[in-house]
């Protein structure tokens, strides 16, 4: 296969767009090689999907652009985008990913609940009532 595959992944406010093309196994996130991507917890979360892929990763280069959200939601969006691209490249991986964790291939739709007008700091915090 000598095609280029484009996929995307979302989590909260983060959107990741992955491009997969034949190569020698390089993974870059926002132009930064995965080996030096910080923080380490986010890097480990992304590598989780790559470990499951195994030898397929050695045949392709993956470049990901991610915007918005925080560090964790960006990592989860990247993880989803990369996994979707690898499954398009090698359909046999789909069962492995679904068996391990469904969020590798399906975007997590949960968002932060918005703050309501006339209330205090958080989404569900209301004014206390006193009946005395």
HELIX and SHEET records of a PDB file:
HELIX    1   1 UNK A   34  UNK A   36  5                                   3    
HELIX    2   2 UNK A   40  UNK A   53  1                                  14    
HELIX    3   3 UNK A   54  UNK A   59  5                                   6    
HELIX    4   4 UNK A   71  UNK A   89  1                                  19    
HELIX    5   5 UNK A   93  UNK A  100  1                                   8    
HELIX    6   6 UNK A  102  UNK A  104  5                                   3    
SHEET    1   A 5 UNK A   5  UNK A  11  0                                        
SHEET    2   A 5 UNK A  14  UNK A  22 -1                                        
SHEET    3   A 5 UNK A  60  UNK A  67 -1                                        
SHEET    4   A 5 UNK A  27  UNK A  29  1                                        
SHEET    5   A 5 UNK A  32  UNK A  33 -1                                        
END                                                                             
